[in-house]
Amino acid sequence: MKNKRGFLRILEAFIAIALIAGVMSFLYVSQIQKSSQESTINDLIRIILEKISNEQILRKAVLNANSNPNDPNVEKIKTEIEKFIPPSGELVFHFSICKINEICSCGANIGGGYIPTSGGPNCPTDKDIYSDEVSVSVTLDSGSVDPKVLRLFVWEK
């Protein structure tokens, strides 16, 4: 009888360890998936901003953009960003263009991309928002005299 009792305790300890290990591995895997997706979205944002900052036509569009909602420069930037956003609809974006000495927040100044149907803020308050910015400086042939900042906001739908 004594041997059975020892065996049951060993079995009980083994089951407890297996249960704890299973829960820990589940949490670890879900954390890896989240940071992998985070990295992918941040890489996507970086690629988009590099493309806009390196292409002369898009640089001019950023520098010459104004607050008119039908501004062709804002539409040009929006169209370029949409080329990079997956068509599956998993990701949503908004961008803001502001002067170099201003804070470029979501929905402030000149912007485009996601427009809420409810008339609320352009960026959600209940989701993780990934963001980065690029400075676009003036060139000799640009019509603008002020450098501007393009900030891109991306989040999951």
URZIFEN-V653678 format. One line per field, one symbol per residue. psi: psi as a letter, one per 30 degrees, with the letter a starting at -180 (. if undefined). burial: b if it has 24 or more other ideal C-beta (glycine too) atoms within 12 Angstrom, else e. A space follows every 10 residues. Layout:
BEGIN
psi: ???
burial: ???
END
This chain:
BEGIN
psi: eeeeeeeeee eeeeeeeeee eeeeeeeeee eeeefeeeee eeeeeeeeee eeffkeeeee eeegklgkfg kfeeeeeeee efffkkffge kklklkkllf glkilkflbk llbkjkffga leklfglkkk kllkkjllle gkflfkllkj kkkklk.
burial: eeeeeeeeee eeeeeeeeee eeeeeeeeee eeeeeeeeee beebbeebbe bbbeeeebbb bbbbbeeeee eebbebbbeb beebbeeeee bbbbbbbbbb eeebebbebb bbbbeeeeee ebbeeeeebb bbbbbbeeee eeebeeebbb bbbbbee
END
